[in-house]
Amino acid sequence: KDVEALAERKLTEMLPPALQEDYRPILPIRDPEVAVLVKAADKLSAHIKCLEELKAGNLEFRRAAEQTEQALDDFHLPELTYFREHFLPSFRLTLDEME
């Protein structure tokens, strides 16, 4: 929570002064459904990074890929399931394999 609060403050401070007051109250995610989606998106982003590293031959990401995949399984979100079924396989393809 402390890290999130620090990130919210830093992000707000990076905005032009005229926008800071408008964004300050909306940066903390208070809606639990939105918070779950943001956490899932963050985990999905980490998983995609692992897949890209593995595709590049960096086997150090094998365990992290397994862990992030399990974390994605644990969300049980239909949006996430759809993305994983329809879009995630393309992240394993080389440029030559893409159509």
MOPAC internal coordinates of N, CA, C and O (Angstrom, degrees):
PM7 1SCF
backbone

  N    0.0000 0     0.00 0     0.00 0    0    0    0
  C    1.4587 1     0.00 0     0.00 0    1    0    0
  C    1.5317 1   110.81 1     0.00 0    2    1    0
  O    1.2310 1   120.80 1   141.73 1    3    2    1
  N    1.3300 1   116.07 1   -38.27 1    3    2    1
  C    1.4699 1   119.36 1   179.26 1    5    3    2
  C    1.5237 1   110.99 1   -63.95 1    6    5    3
  O    1.2310 1   120.76 1   139.76 1    7    6    5
  N    1.3373 1   116.14 1   -40.24 1    7    6    5
  C    1.4623 1   120.37 1   179.63 1    9    7    6
  C    1.5233 1   109.88 1   -65.96 1   10    9    7
  O    1.2310 1   120.65 1   138.52 1   11   10    9
  N    1.3433 1   116.37 1   -41.48 1   11   10    9
  C    1.4617 1   119.70 1   178.72 1   13   11   10
  C    1.5315 1   111.03 1   -63.27 1   14   13   11
  O    1.2310 1   120.32 1   137.93 1   15   14   13
  N    1.3209 1   116.99 1   -42.07 1   15   14   13
  C    1.4644 1   120.59 1   179.35 1   17   15   14
  C    1.5292 1   110.28 1   -63.42 1   18   17   15
  O    1.2310 1   120.53 1   138.66 1   19   18   17
  N    1.3266 1   116.60 1   -41.34 1   19   18   17
  C    1.4630 1   120.50 1   178.17 1   21   19   18
  C    1.5308 1   110.22 1   -63.41 1   22   21   19
  O    1.2310 1   120.47 1   136.29 1   23   22   21
  N    1.3300 1   116.71 1   -43.71 1   23   22   21
  C    1.4667 1   120.48 1   179.64 1   25   23   22
  C    1.5269 1   110.71 1   -62.84 1   26   25   23
  O    1.2310 1   120.41 1   137.97 1   27   26   25
  N    1.3299 1   116.82 1   -42.03 1   27   26   25
  C    1.4680 1   120.11 1   178.38 1   29   27   26
  C    1.5286 1   110.66 1   -60.78 1   30   29   27
  O    1.2310 1   120.81 1   136.62 1   31   30   29
  N    1.3232 1   116.06 1   -43.38 1   31   30   29
  C    1.4633 1   120.02 1   179.96 1   33   31   30
  C    1.5305 1   110.78 1   -64.61 1   34   33   31
  O    1.2310 1   120.66 1   135.08 1   35   34   33
  N    1.3297 1   116.35 1   -44.92 1   35   34   33
  C    1.4733 1   120.13 1  -179.37 1   37   35   34
  C    1.5257 1   111.04 1   -63.70 1   38   37   35
  O    1.2310 1   120.62 1   137.29 1   39   38   37
  N    1.3378 1   116.42 1   -42.71 1   39   38   37
  C    1.4623 1   119.47 1   178.99 1   41   39   38
  C    1.5231 1   111.14 1   -62.43 1   42   41   39
  O    1.2310 1   120.83 1   137.57 1   43   42   41
  N    1.3185 1   116.01 1   -42.43 1   43   42   41
  C    1.4601 1   120.27 1   178.92 1   45   43   42
  C    1.5276 1   110.56 1   -62.34 1   46   45   43
  O    1.2310 1   120.40 1   137.21 1   47   46   45
  N    1.3192 1   116.84 1   -42.79 1   47   46   45
  C    1.4633 1   121.00 1  -178.74 1   49   47   46
  C    1.5319 1   112.48 1   -66.48 1   50   49   47
  O    1.2310 1   120.06 1   157.16 1   51   50   49
  N    1.3255 1   117.49 1   -22.84 1   51   50   49
  C    1.4614 1   121.03 1   179.37 1   53   51   50
  C    1.5279 1   112.20 1   -78.74 1   54   53   51
  O    1.2310 1   120.63 1   163.51 1   55   54   53
  N    1.3192 1   116.40 1   -16.49 1   55   54   53
  C    1.4578 1   120.19 1   178.71 1   57   55   54
  C    1.5280 1   110.74 1   -74.91 1   58   57   55
  O    1.2310 1   120.37 1   -23.61 1   59   58   57
  N    1.3274 1   116.90 1   156.39 1   59   58   57
  C    1.4707 1   118.69 1   173.15 1   61   59   58
  C    1.5286 1   108.99 1   -58.85 1   62   61   59
  O    1.2310 1   120.08 1   -36.74 1   63   62   61
  N    1.3167 1   117.45 1   143.26 1   63   62   61
  C    1.4670 1   120.44 1  -177.54 1   65   63   62
  C    1.5259 1   113.95 1   -50.63 1   66   65   63
  O    1.2310 1   120.01 1   144.59 1   67   66   65
  N    1.3038 1   117.58 1   -35.41 1   67   66   65
  C    1.4635 1   120.63 1  -178.57 1   69   67   66
  C    1.5313 1   113.02 1   -65.26 1   70   69   67
  O    1.2310 1   120.24 1   158.21 1   71   70   69
  N    1.3270 1   117.15 1   -21.79 1   71   70   69
  C    1.4676 1   120.81 1  -178.73 1   73   71   70
  C    1.5220 1   113.57 1  -100.01 1   74   73   71
  O    1.2310 1   119.81 1   164.02 1   75   74   73
  N    1.3097 1   117.96 1   -15.98 1   75   74   73
  C    1.4647 1   120.87 1  -172.88 1   77   75   74
  C    1.5176 1   113.08 1   -56.87 1   78   77   75
  O    1.2310 1   119.88 1   134.19 1   79   78   77
  N    1.3245 1   117.84 1   -45.81 1   79   78   77
  C    1.4660 1   120.09 1  -177.98 1   81   79   78
  C    1.5315 1   111.71 1   -66.40 1   82   81   79
  O    1.2310 1   120.24 1   148.57 1   83   82   81
  N    1.3381 1   117.15 1   -31.43 1   83   82   81
  C    1.4614 1   120.24 1   178.91 1   85   83   82
  C    1.5295 1   111.62 1   -70.77 1   86   85   83
  O    1.2310 1   120.52 1   143.62 1   87   86   85
  N    1.3242 1   116.61 1   -36.38 1   87   86   85
  C    1.4608 1   120.45 1  -175.68 1   89   87   86
  C    1.5273 1   114.13 1   -89.32 1   90   89   87
  O    1.2310 1   120.07 1   156.25 1   91   90   89
  N    1.3080 1   117.47 1   -23.75 1   91   90   89
  C    1.4695 1   121.00 1  -176.65 1   93   91   90
  C    1.5346 1   112.28 1   -53.29 1   94   93   91
  O    1.2310 1   118.66 1   134.68 1   95   94   93
  N    1.3280 1   120.17 1   -45.32 1   95   94   93
  C    1.4635 1   118.82 1  -177.78 1   97   95   94
  C    1.5302 1   114.50 1   -76.84 1   98   97   95
  O    1.2310 1   119.62 1   162.65 1   99   98   97
  N    1.3328 1   118.32 1   -17.35 1   99   98   97
  C    1.4683 1   118.32 1  -177.01 1  101   99   98
  C    1.5303 1   113.71 1   -99.33 1  102  101   99
  O    1.2310 1   119.71 1   167.39 1  103  102  101
  N    1.3136 1   118.16 1   -12.61 1  103  102  101
  C    1.4719 1   119.29 1   178.80 1  105  103  102
  C    1.5263 1   113.40 1   -67.36 1  106  105  103
  O    1.2310 1   118.68 1   137.81 1  107  106  105
  N    1.3071 1   120.11 1   -42.19 1  107  106  105
  C    1.4698 1   117.26 1   175.50 1  109  107  106
  C    1.5339 1   109.03 1   -68.23 1  110  109  107
  O    1.2310 1   120.75 1   -54.11 1  111  110  109
  N    1.3135 1   116.18 1   125.89 1  111  110  109
  C    1.4629 1   120.22 1  -178.12 1  113  111  110
  C    1.5230 1   107.98 1   -83.66 1  114  113  111
  O    1.2310 1   121.23 1   -67.61 1  115  114  113
  N    1.3154 1   115.26 1   112.39 1  115  114  113
  C    1.4648 1   120.38 1  -177.19 1  117  115  114
  C    1.5204 1   112.42 1  -100.89 1  118  117  115
  O    1.2310 1   120.16 1   156.22 1  119  118  117
  N    1.3254 1   117.31 1   -23.78 1  119  118  117
  C    1.4576 1   121.35 1  -179.91 1  121  119  118
  C    1.5289 1   108.53 1   -77.71 1  122  121  119
  O    1.2310 1   119.34 1   -61.73 1  123  122  121
  N    1.3352 1   118.87 1   118.27 1  123  122  121
  C    1.4652 1   120.79 1  -176.83 1  125  123  122
  C    1.5315 1   113.58 1   -60.89 1  126  125  123
  O    1.2310 1   120.14 1   146.43 1  127  126  125
  N    1.3285 1   117.33 1   -33.57 1  127  126  125
  C    1.4704 1   119.41 1   178.87 1  129  127  126
  C    1.5227 1   110.75 1   -67.30 1  130  129  127
  O    1.2310 1   120.53 1   139.61 1  131  130  129
  N    1.3197 1   116.59 1   -40.39 1  131  130  129
  C    1.4661 1   120.74 1   178.37 1  133  131  130
  C    1.5301 1   109.35 1   -68.07 1  134  133  131
  O    1.2310 1   120.29 1   140.64 1  135  134  133
  N    1.3243 1   117.06 1   -39.36 1  135  134  133
  C    1.4692 1   120.68 1   179.12 1  137  135  134
  C    1.5257 1   111.01 1   -59.23 1  138  137  135
  O    1.2310 1   120.07 1   138.53 1  139  138  137
  N    1.3259 1   117.46 1   -41.47 1  139  138  137
  C    1.4652 1   120.97 1   178.57 1  141  139  138
  C    1.5192 1   110.19 1   -64.61 1  142  141  139
  O    1.2310 1   120.13 1   137.85 1  143  142  141
  N    1.3263 1   117.35 1   -42.15 1  143  142  141
  C    1.4666 1   120.13 1   179.08 1  145  143  142
  C    1.5190 1   111.52 1   -64.00 1  146  145  143
  O    1.2310 1   120.36 1   140.27 1  147  146  145
  N    1.3225 1   116.91 1   -39.73 1  147  146  145
  C    1.4692 1   120.45 1   178.89 1  149  147  146
  C    1.5314 1   110.04 1   -65.66 1  150  149  147
  O    1.2310 1   120.20 1   137.24 1  151  150  149
  N    1.3212 1   117.22 1   -42.76 1  151  150  149
  C    1.4677 1   120.22 1   178.34 1  153  151  150
  C    1.5285 1   110.87 1   -63.88 1  154  153  151
  O    1.2310 1   120.63 1   139.70 1  155  154  153
  N    1.3327 1   116.40 1   -40.30 1  155  154  153
  C    1.4652 1   119.98 1   178.25 1  157  155  154
  C    1.5308 1   110.64 1   -64.64 1  158  157  155
  O    1.2310 1   120.41 1   137.56 1  159  158  157
  N    1.3251 1   116.82 1   -42.44 1  159  158  157
  C    1.4650 1   120.49 1   178.79 1  161  159  158
  C    1.5271 1   110.89 1   -63.19 1  162  161  159
  O    1.2310 1   120.55 1   140.38 1  163  162  161
  N    1.3159 1   116.55 1   -39.62 1  163  162  161
  C    1.4590 1   121.19 1   178.16 1  165  163  162
  C    1.5321 1   110.45 1   -63.64 1  166  165  163
  O    1.2310 1   120.41 1   135.79 1  167  166  165
  N    1.3227 1   116.82 1   -44.21 1  167  166  165
  C    1.4654 1   120.88 1   179.43 1  169  167  166
  C    1.5264 1   110.52 1   -67.14 1  170  169  167
  O    1.2310 1   120.44 1   141.67 1  171  170  169
  N    1.3398 1   116.77 1   -38.33 1  171  170  169
  C    1.4639 1   120.55 1   177.25 1  173  171  170
  C    1.5213 1   110.77 1   -63.02 1  174  173  171
  O    1.2310 1   120.41 1   138.14 1  175  174  173
  N    1.3225 1   116.82 1   -41.86 1  175  174  173
  C    1.4566 1   120.79 1   177.62 1  177  175  174
  C    1.5312 1   111.00 1   -60.92 1  178  177  175
  O    1.2310 1   120.58 1   137.82 1  179  178  177
  N    1.3181 1   116.50 1   -42.18 1  179  178  177
  C    1.4681 1   120.59 1   178.10 1  181  179  178
  C    1.5282 1   110.48 1   -64.18 1  182  181  179
  O    1.2310 1   120.70 1   140.41 1  183  182  181
  N    1.3172 1   116.26 1   -39.59 1  183  182  181
  C    1.4685 1   120.04 1  -179.96 1  185  183  182
  C    1.5273 1   110.83 1   -66.09 1  186  185  183
  O    1.2310 1   120.55 1   137.49 1  187  186  185
  N    1.3247 1   116.55 1   -42.51 1  187  186  185
  C    1.4645 1   120.10 1   177.87 1  189  187  186
  C    1.5240 1   110.51 1   -61.34 1  190  189  187
  O    1.2310 1   120.22 1   139.81 1  191  190  189
  N    1.3146 1   117.18 1   -40.19 1  191  190  189
  C    1.4749 1   120.71 1   176.35 1  193  191  190
  C    1.5277 1   110.14 1   -59.45 1  194  193  191
  O    1.2310 1   120.27 1   137.48 1  195  194  193
  N    1.3189 1   117.10 1   -42.52 1  195  194  193
  C    1.4635 1   120.77 1   178.20 1  197  195  194
  C    1.5217 1   110.84 1   -61.89 1  198  197  195
  O    1.2310 1   120.22 1   135.82 1  199  198  197
  N    1.3301 1   117.18 1   -44.18 1  199  198  197
  C    1.4664 1   120.68 1   179.51 1  201  199  198
  C    1.5246 1   111.26 1   -62.21 1  202  201  199
  O    1.2310 1   120.55 1   139.34 1  203  202  201
  N    1.3233 1   116.56 1   -40.66 1  203  202  201
  C    1.4613 1   119.88 1   178.96 1  205  203  202
  C    1.5243 1   111.12 1   -65.09 1  206  205  203
  O    1.2310 1   120.52 1   139.94 1  207  206  205
  N    1.3207 1   116.62 1   -40.06 1  207  206  205
  C    1.4616 1   120.10 1   178.16 1  209  207  206
  C    1.5300 1   111.01 1   -66.01 1  210  209  207
  O    1.2310 1   120.27 1   137.99 1  211  210  209
  N    1.3122 1   117.08 1   -42.01 1  211  210  209
  C    1.4630 1   120.45 1   177.85 1  213  211  210
  C    1.5216 1   110.86 1   -63.33 1  214  213  211
  O    1.2310 1   120.75 1   138.20 1  215  214  213
  N    1.3221 1   116.17 1   -41.80 1  215  214  213
  C    1.4660 1   120.63 1   178.77 1  217  215  214
  C    1.5295 1   110.40 1   -61.19 1  218  217  215
  O    1.2310 1   120.50 1   147.53 1  219  218  217
  N    1.3281 1   116.64 1   -32.47 1  219  218  217
  C    1.4634 1   121.33 1   179.04 1  221  219  218
  C    1.5258 1   112.28 1   -81.49 1  222  221  219
  O    1.2310 1   120.57 1   179.93 1  223  222  221
  N    1.3356 1   116.52 1    -0.07 1  223  222  221
  C    1.4606 1   120.22 1   177.21 1  225  223  222
  C    1.5159 1   114.58 1    94.47 1  226  225  223
  O    1.2310 1   119.88 1  -173.33 1  227  226  225
  N    1.3040 1   117.83 1     6.67 1  227  226  225
  C    1.4590 1   121.34 1  -179.66 1  229  227  226
  C    1.5332 1   109.23 1   -87.61 1  230  229  227
  O    1.2310 1   120.66 1   -88.78 1  231  230  229
  N    1.3146 1   116.34 1    91.22 1  231  230  229
  C    1.4646 1   121.67 1  -175.31 1  233  231  230
  C    1.5194 1   113.45 1   -72.39 1  234  233  231
  O    1.2310 1   120.28 1   172.92 1  235  234  233
  N    1.3301 1   117.07 1    -7.08 1  235  234  233
  C    1.4662 1   120.75 1   177.00 1  237  235  234
  C    1.5264 1   111.43 1   -63.47 1  238  237  235
  O    1.2310 1   120.42 1   163.15 1  239  238  237
  N    1.3277 1   116.81 1   -16.85 1  239  238  237
  C    1.4653 1   121.19 1  -177.50 1  241  239  238
  C    1.5296 1   112.86 1   -94.22 1  242  241  239
  O    1.2310 1   119.98 1  -176.49 1  243  242  241
  N    1.3223 1   117.64 1     3.51 1  243  242  241
  C    1.4598 1   120.62 1  -177.37 1  245  243  242
  C    1.5256 1   111.65 1   -59.42 1  246  245  243
  O    1.2310 1   120.27 1   128.77 1  247  246  245
  N    1.3084 1   117.10 1   -51.23 1  247  246  245
  C    1.4742 1   120.78 1  -178.51 1  249  247  246
  C    1.5247 1   111.28 1   -64.91 1  250  249  247
  O    1.2310 1   120.32 1   138.56 1  251  250  249
  N    1.3184 1   116.98 1   -41.44 1  251  250  249
  C    1.4626 1   120.26 1   178.75 1  253  251  250
  C    1.5275 1   110.62 1   -62.98 1  254  253  251
  O    1.2310 1   120.22 1   142.61 1  255  254  253
  N    1.3234 1   117.18 1   -37.39 1  255  254  253
  C    1.4666 1   120.72 1   177.55 1  257  255  254
  C    1.5264 1   110.28 1   -63.12 1  258  257  255
  O    1.2310 1   120.61 1   138.37 1  259  258  257
  N    1.3154 1   116.45 1   -41.63 1  259  258  257
  C    1.4706 1   120.19 1   178.24 1  261  259  258
  C    1.5258 1   110.96 1   -64.40 1  262  261  259
  O    1.2310 1   120.71 1   137.24 1  263  262  261
  N    1.3154 1   116.25 1   -42.76 1  263  262  261
  C    1.4662 1   120.30 1  -178.78 1  265  263  262
  C    1.5245 1   111.58 1   -66.95 1  266  265  263
  O    1.2310 1   120.56 1   136.60 1  267  266  265
  N    1.3197 1   116.53 1   -43.40 1  267  266  265
  C    1.4618 1   118.42 1  -179.85 1  269  267  266
  C    1.5297 1   110.93 1   -68.94 1  270  269  267
  O    1.2310 1   120.46 1   145.85 1  271  270  269
  N    1.3261 1   116.73 1   -34.15 1  271  270  269
  C    1.4650 1   119.45 1   177.02 1  273  271  270
  C    1.5258 1   110.73 1   -63.90 1  274  273  271
  O    1.2310 1   120.26 1   137.51 1  275  274  273
  N    1.3205 1   117.11 1   -42.49 1  275  274  273
  C    1.4628 1   120.64 1   177.11 1  277  275  274
  C    1.5293 1   110.66 1   -63.22 1  278  277  275
  O    1.2310 1   120.52 1   138.56 1  279  278  277
  N    1.3107 1   116.62 1   -41.44 1  279  278  277
  C    1.4703 1   120.17 1   178.59 1  281  279  278
  C    1.5264 1   110.45 1   -61.79 1  282  281  279
  O    1.2310 1   120.22 1   141.06 1  283  282  281
  N    1.3332 1   117.19 1   -38.94 1  283  282  281
  C    1.4616 1   120.31 1   177.27 1  285  283  282
  C    1.5232 1   110.78 1   -64.87 1  286  285  283
  O    1.2310 1   120.52 1   139.58 1  287  286  285
  N    1.3253 1   116.62 1   -40.42 1  287  286  285
  C    1.4737 1   120.95 1   176.77 1  289  287  286
  C    1.5200 1   110.82 1   -57.50 1  290  289  287
  O    1.2310 1   120.59 1   142.06 1  291  290  289
  N    1.3066 1   116.48 1   -37.94 1  291  290  289
  C    1.4690 1   121.90 1  -174.56 1  293  291  290
  C    1.5291 1   113.53 1   -71.68 1  294  293  291
  O    1.2310 1   119.59 1   164.51 1  295  294  293
  N    1.3259 1   118.38 1   -15.49 1  295  294  293
  C    1.4618 1   120.20 1  -178.99 1  297  295  294
  C    1.5343 1   112.85 1   -73.78 1  298  297  295
  O    1.2310 1   119.84 1   144.91 1  299  298  297
  N    1.3287 1   117.91 1   -35.09 1  299  298  297
  C    1.4710 1   122.46 1  -179.23 1  301  299  298
  C    1.5323 1   111.97 1    54.03 1  302  301  299
  O    1.2310 1   120.67 1  -134.43 1  303  302  301
  N    1.3285 1   116.33 1    45.57 1  303  302  301
  C    1.4598 1   121.87 1   178.87 1  305  303  302
  C    1.5330 1   109.49 1  -104.10 1  306  305  303
  O    1.2310 1   119.64 1   -52.78 1  307  306  305
  N    1.3329 1   118.29 1   127.22 1  307  306  305
  C    1.4645 1   119.36 1  -179.73 1  309  307  306
  C    1.5299 1   113.12 1   -60.61 1  310  309  307
  O    1.2310 1   120.35 1   145.78 1  311  310  309
  N    1.3340 1   116.94 1   -34.22 1  311  310  309
  C    1.4687 1   120.10 1   178.41 1  313  311  310
  C    1.5262 1   110.77 1   -63.72 1  314  313  311
  O    1.2310 1   121.20 1   139.21 1  315  314  313
  N    1.3044 1   115.31 1   -40.79 1  315  314  313
  C    1.4627 1   121.19 1  -179.82 1  317  315  314
  C    1.5264 1   110.51 1   -69.47 1  318  317  315
  O    1.2310 1   120.85 1   138.89 1  319  318  317
  N    1.3093 1   115.99 1   -41.11 1  319  318  317
  C    1.4690 1   120.45 1   177.64 1  321  319  318
  C    1.5211 1   110.16 1   -60.31 1  322  321  319
  O    1.2310 1   120.40 1   135.17 1  323  322  321
  N    1.3170 1   116.84 1   -44.83 1  323  322  321
  C    1.4676 1   121.15 1   179.45 1  325  323  322
  C    1.5278 1   110.64 1   -60.63 1  326  325  323
  O    1.2310 1   120.48 1   132.21 1  327  326  325
  N    1.3219 1   116.69 1   -47.79 1  327  326  325
  C    1.4659 1   120.20 1   180.00 1  329  327  326
  C    1.5245 1   110.48 1   -60.26 1  330  329  327
  O    1.2310 1   120.85 1   135.52 1  331  330  329
  N    1.3115 1   115.98 1   -44.48 1  331  330  329
  C    1.4677 1   119.56 1  -177.94 1  333  331  330
  C    1.5209 1   111.79 1   -65.61 1  334  333  331
  O    1.2310 1   120.02 1   144.97 1  335  334  333
  N    1.3163 1   117.56 1   -35.03 1  335  334  333
  C    1.4660 1   120.29 1   179.90 1  337  335  334
  C    1.5275 1   112.49 1   -75.74 1  338  337  335
  O    1.2310 1   120.18 1   141.18 1  339  338  337
  N    1.3230 1   117.26 1   -38.82 1  339  338  337
  C    1.4579 1   120.47 1  -171.01 1  341  339  338
  C    1.5281 1   115.26 1   -99.63 1  342  341  339
  O    1.2310 1   119.89 1   151.79 1  343  342  341
  N    1.3090 1   117.81 1   -28.21 1  343  342  341
  C    1.4629 1   119.80 1  -173.91 1  345  343  342
  C    1.5273 1   114.63 1  -117.15 1  346  345  343
  O    1.2310 1   120.18 1   145.06 1  347  346  345
  N    1.3065 1   117.27 1   -34.94 1  347  346  345
  C    1.4662 1   120.15 1  -174.86 1  349  347  346
  C    1.5299 1   113.52 1   -59.91 1  350  349  347
  O    1.2310 1   119.00 1   142.89 1  351  350  349
  N    1.3420 1   119.51 1   -37.11 1  351  350  349
  C    1.4761 1   117.57 1   179.15 1  353  351  350
  C    1.5273 1   113.96 1   -56.54 1  354  353  351
  O    1.2310 1   119.89 1   150.94 1  355  354  353
  N    1.3186 1   117.82 1   -29.06 1  355  354  353
  C    1.4671 1   119.48 1  -179.40 1  357  355  354
  C    1.5251 1   112.17 1   -66.42 1  358  357  355
  O    1.2310 1   119.84 1   158.32 1  359  358  357
  N    1.3167 1   117.92 1   -21.68 1  359  358  357
  C    1.4649 1   120.42 1   179.29 1  361  359  358
  C    1.5250 1   111.92 1   -73.69 1  362  361  359
  O    1.2310 1   120.62 1   168.76 1  363  362  361
  N    1.3205 1   116.43 1   -11.24 1  363  362  361
  C    1.4646 1   120.22 1   177.43 1  365  363  362
  C    1.5257 1   112.18 1   -94.73 1  366  365  363
  O    1.2310 1   120.28 1   174.10 1  367  366  365
  N    1.3134 1   117.07 1    -5.90 1  367  366  365
  C    1.4679 1   121.62 1  -176.72 1  369  367  366
  C    1.5199 1   111.86 1   -86.20 1  370  369  367
  O    1.2310 1   121.05 1   -30.80 1  371  370  369
  N    1.3043 1   115.60 1   149.20 1  371  370  369
  C    1.4621 1   120.95 1   170.89 1  373  371  370
  C    1.5252 1   107.83 1   -82.65 1  374  373  371
  O    1.2310 1   120.21 1   -11.11 1  375  374  373
  N    1.3095 1   117.20 1   168.89 1  375  374  373
  C    1.4654 1   120.33 1   178.30 1  377  375  374
  C    1.5233 1   111.47 1   -59.82 1  378  377  375
  O    1.2310 1   120.41 1   142.74 1  379  378  377
  N    1.3373 1   116.82 1   -37.26 1  379  378  377
  C    1.4624 1   120.66 1   179.73 1  381  379  378
  C    1.5257 1   112.06 1   -67.24 1  382  381  379
  O    1.2310 1   120.46 1   151.86 1  383  382  381
  N    1.3275 1   116.73 1   -28.14 1  383  382  381
  C    1.4761 1   120.07 1  -177.97 1  385  383  382
  C    1.5346 1   112.67 1   -83.72 1  386  385  383
  O    1.2310 1   120.11 1   162.72 1  387  386  385
  N    1.3169 1   117.40 1   -17.28 1  387  386  385
  C    1.4580 1   120.45 1   179.45 1  389  387  386
  C    1.5106 1   110.51 1   -75.26 1  390  389  387
  O    1.2310 1   120.61 1   -36.97 1  391  390  389
  N    1.3224 1   116.44 1   143.03 1  391  390  389
  C    1.4613 1   121.06 1   178.89 1  393  391  390
  C    1.5021 1   111.18 1   -97.26 1  394  393  391
  O    1.2310 1   120.10 1   180.00 1  395  394  393

